Amino acid sequence: MPRVAALQLPFTFVATPQEFVDRVRAPMERAAHDGAELIVLPNRLSFSLLGMFAPDAPAEMSFVELASAQHLDSVRALLHSHADYLLEFYLHIFQSLAERTERWLAPGTTLELHKGELFNTALLFSPEGKIVGRQRQTHRSLEERAWGLSAGDELRVFTTDVGRIGVVIGEDLHYPEVSRILALQGANILVHPTSAELFRRNGSAGDEQHLVDLWREVQSNQIFGVQANLVSANFRGRSAVYAPVEYHGDNSGIVARAETDDRAEIISAELDFEGLQKVVDEYPIFDFFNYDLYKRFEDLGQAL
Amino acid sequence: MRSLKALRLTPPITKLLEDKSDPSVIERALRGKRSPRARGATADCITVAAVQMELNLLDDGAQYAEKIYGLCRQAVERGAQLVAFPEYAWTPLIGMLPGVQALASESKNGGGLSGALKEISGSASLKATFALVARPVETAFVAAGRAVARELGIYLMSGSTIARDEAEHLYNVAYLFGTDGSLIGSQKKLHAYTTEREWLTVGSSLQVFELPFTRVALPVCMDFTYWETTRLAWRDGAEIFFNPSADSAGDQEFLAARGVQTRVQESPAYGLLCNMVTDLFGLHWRGPSRIVEPIGMPARGSVLAQTASNDREEIIVQELDLVSLREFRATHAPDFNRPLYRKYLPQAYAQYRERAARDGKRTVK
């Protein structure tokens, strides 16, 4: 049974790439040492590298303040200006760390400037440090739209030694279309790098985070889910490994979950695919799809 | 216990069921009531009630109308303008069958509702048994719904009943009545539960019904396991999802949360989860029933109201602020990726369907 790990990591700007590496390497090595074959990091974690373009600025400022510190008039300008550098550092750092730890690595997202369009993109690395998957975020939050991010137009499943992985990035989680397409394509693990703002107002996710995070998509599609949360003043959430509720005796669907929603943690769990298959065999919800009804989705592109 | 042979659904029994479900008798049962009248709803808010209903076997349609009336009257006295009932709300009408009450309390009966009905009918096929009772049950169910809605001046989602069409197909259908007792519409269940596979034909269309103050949809129980259902209803403007349910896992937090409580997070709307509760026939249908909303709406959390028990008849009443819901929807306007759905969704369903047909089952290993 393969073991997977999610790293719940804090977000602050770093002054140098080395500072960033120092922050992520230790928990990655610990997860690898504990047997994780796949390691998942949070959404936008690499954006902390933007701090190196204003090394004297405080580490905990906002994107707006960082733009201002660099005499740029908007976050949009900040992200567009540094996207290429950010991608370069992200590739270099995580290729090296995947190779060093010899683990499958889904290190959250980076910025990707492609033909003038800016994307929030997650890459998947093999234990040899090779890029084996690229997934652009396909839906944007209000803030991300204001930042000038574009939406990706592809969804793909990547076959690894651990499982068939679909990547659901940040805001994509709120569109069940994404997870469904990936599950129909054959994914048996959803990887969800996230930086969730939803509970900022209340200060805590409380007992209902599962209703609005990856748990929901895991239940809808009866596959595993690995969620890694970014935590900071603005982002909170408990990273988790999820399964269908019938998978475990406690009927919660929570295989492992972080103790806190605001501090760095490593969580990990083994994935029993035989157990997952048993759940699907006994309660095969995909057998009851109403294809006639779903024909209405054929016109959704125009009418939604 | 009476001889089972004597209880079989022979033609005289069929005639008896017709008599017990006679709409004119059901209408008369509610005459002479000094009923309160529900206040008219406004475009801004409506007070709704979710009924958690106990399966008590009743002798005939008139008793059924009295039961529905009693529950709705309590709701109206607490301010409700719209009242909703559970899935399988028709099951008290099983009591119309002679001898079934004795069978229901037989402690040795572990075969559930289907086992009991098979035993009574002498048929190995639950479908055949349901086909025999469906017509009188639906007649009584609809007559009671009409009469109660008109008597109290309420909108009534009377839960779901078994129904049979001319081609002998059996459906699980939820009904919605207007304040004058008129039938606003009905919704066939769109996704079968595993135990319904033997007899249920699912519907193929999802309706959204326009009321003067809002739009509502009434998919049935298992339909809420599929986000597609509520996405389509939401797209057609539904602001309230009725979730009639009969669920043996209703009292298990995470199992039960896979219904309307999660669906309103994806497709923002109010949700009314109404559970049937019973221990008869070896069934263990459980609540709690709930009225829910999207997290992030003014109230903290997703649960606006919840029954105190999971195994008793109860009514919860809640005012729904439609203005707040509309504001929430406006400030959380989705960023749909139309080209992505066009490119993948129909093709993904089609390819999966082909693969499942070829392989015989879904493989997630």
Interface residues (C-beta under 8 A of the other chain):
Chain A: T138 H139 R140 S141 R145 A151 G152 D153 E154 L155 E171 H174 Y175 P176 E177 R180 I181 L184 Q185 N188 L198 R201 N202 G206 E208 H210 L211 V212 R216 Q219 S220 Q222 I223 V245 N251 S252 G253 I254 F273 E274 L276 Q277 V280 D281 Y283 P284 I285 F286 D287 F288 F289 N290 Y291 D292 L293 Y294 K295 R296 F297 E298 L300 G301 Q302 A303 L304
Chain B: L190 H191 A192 Y193 T194 V202 G203 S204 S205 L206 M222 T225 Y226 W227 E228 T229 R231 L232 R235 A249 Q252 E253 F254 L255 A257 R258 Q261 T262 Q265 E266 I295 G296 R300 G301 S302 P334 D335 F336 N337 R338 P339 L340 Y341 R342 K343 Y344 L345 P346 A348 Y349 Q351 Y352 R353 A356 K361 R362 T363 V364 K365
